[in-house]
């Protein structure tokens, strides 16, 4: 009897249930910058890093919320934690935060971008950029690029972009990333933002060859976070009373990101997508080589950077 073989497009279902890899590596003395670290995946990543002795820079939007998380983690692990305020819907705020970090920290060993949103309604930031595309892709791209020289100086170092299996639901339309000429849905916008991020991960990985810096993307698992809490009451009710019960503890995300940030076997691994800790092939539309440079160029232009 022939063994069942999962189609490549459905491997994410198998991988989500597979035994995950772990790392025993300590992070004592390392400086780790984590965006979106006051809740969810970012908070658990911070906890996992702090447990291994890392010093952490929290990049968050709400200082009061971040302070409570900082106090909790410091009381447990006695590590150094600083708070930097940044609103990832505002690219000027991202630039300001990056400069503060560059002014204060002589090295950055690990950068984890976990800030993200999901919106069922189309909204725009003050610059007219569709909000999900801005927060999930453009702001994380800009933040990474602004810190990149310092990360190179700190090599060997790693960048981890918290992506999503949600990339499978949306294509990037170069001429309409702001959904001005096509139907908007939450899944389409979220998928487009995560697909755009994947394209720039591949492009940046090729540019970082030989520098000692790696960049990878990962799906943090179907875990209990509050992403989407900005949406209407019906979405929130359904999420809390139905979806929530099928999700896993967010601790698995922190453990997975610690593995990706420290595992020796990943020293030379770059430009990959992981489902938690298992390397996986993204959706077909997200691996188109002819889209990588155009999305890179668009991202540079929209974020005000020069190549």
Secondary structure, DSSP 8 states (H G I E B T S, - for coil): -------GGGHHHHHHHS---------TT-EEEEETTTSHHHHHHHHHHHHTT-EEEEEES-HHHHHHHHHHHHHHH---EEEEE--TT-HHHHHHHHHHHHHH-S--SEEEE------SS--B-TTS-BHHHIIIIIHHHHHHHHHHHHHHHT-SEEEEEEE-GGGGG----GGGTT-SSS---HHHHHHHHHHHHHHHHHHHHHHTTTTTEEEEEEE--SB---TTTTS-HHHHHHHHHTGGGG-B-THHHHHHHHHHHH-GGGTT--S-EEETTEE----GGGG-HHHHHHHHHHHHHHTT---
